[in-house]
Amino acid sequence: MVDVPAEIAANVWQVPATVGQAVAAGDTLAILESMKMEIPVEAPVAGTVAEVRVAPNDQVNEGDIIAVIDEH
């Protein structure tokens, strides 16, 4: 399992990833918004999304886990 953390403190704007979804390295799991900038959170590895720990309008801090990927 690979944890995908937030790189900065931000608001969660969109969460296109869903549990059970197959992702490739570089696919967008969530989009954060900070100071009117959109920051994509990308999958670091290929696999299946095992957990999504955020929802739109959530607040996250640097290091908070956004999602967990079951690596292929």
HELIX and SHEET records of a PDB file:
SHEET    1   A 4 VAL A   2  PRO A   5  0                                        
SHEET    2   A 4 ILE A  65  GLU A  71 -1                                        
SHEET    3   A 4 GLY A  47  VAL A  52 -1                                        
SHEET    4   A 4 ALA A  22  VAL A  23 -1                                        
SHEET    1   B 4 MET A  37  GLU A  42  0                                        
SHEET    2   B 4 THR A  28  SER A  34 -1                                        
SHEET    3   B 4 ALA A  10  GLN A  14 -1                                        
SHEET    4   B 4 GLN A  59  VAL A  60 -1                                        
END                                                                             
